[in-house]
Amino acid sequence: MTDMPPSQPNDPRAGQQPFGQQPNGQPPYSQQPNGQPPYGHQGQPSVPPMRPEDEKLWATLIHLGGILFWIVPALVGYLVLKDRGPFIREHTRAALNFQITMAIVLVASGLLSVIVIGAITGFAAGVVIVIFSIIAAVAANRGQYYKYPLTFEFIKN
């Protein structure tokens, strides 16, 4: 049996707690006081619902943002705001499905631009994006649901 010598005043190990224990009776790092879950614990999100006015505003901005920034506002809006209320969830889902559909059309138009038909379909897709996004933004601002025409349902409820 090996005995350790008593700690000296300049010993760096003097006063250290055993691994995993905190001084002054504090709980270990993996346990939080007051029954709080540990950091990174996957529990139910406690996101408060949005007010109806805020839902209408964000839905309007997401539809209009699709004109300038294509799929980005719809994707970010869907990922961040979908749990904040049923109105915003439906509008972000509809906008994201529409933008994905139009992205596919624009990629196909780019591939077909070798022949003249690609330029025509690309221009037509741009006009469709502007018109339908404005119609959807007006409907969202009025508090109405809107379903884009010519859209595949990639993301379902």
Buried (B, 14 or more C-beta within 10 A) or exposed (E): EEEEEEEEEEEEEEEEEEEEEEEEEEEEEEEEEEEEEEEEEEEEEEEEEBEEEBBBBBBBBBBBBBBEEBBEBBBBBBEEBBEBBEBBBBBBBBBBBBBBBBBEBBEBBEEBBEEEEBBEBBEEBBEBBEEBBEBBBBBBBEEEEBEBEEBEEEBEE
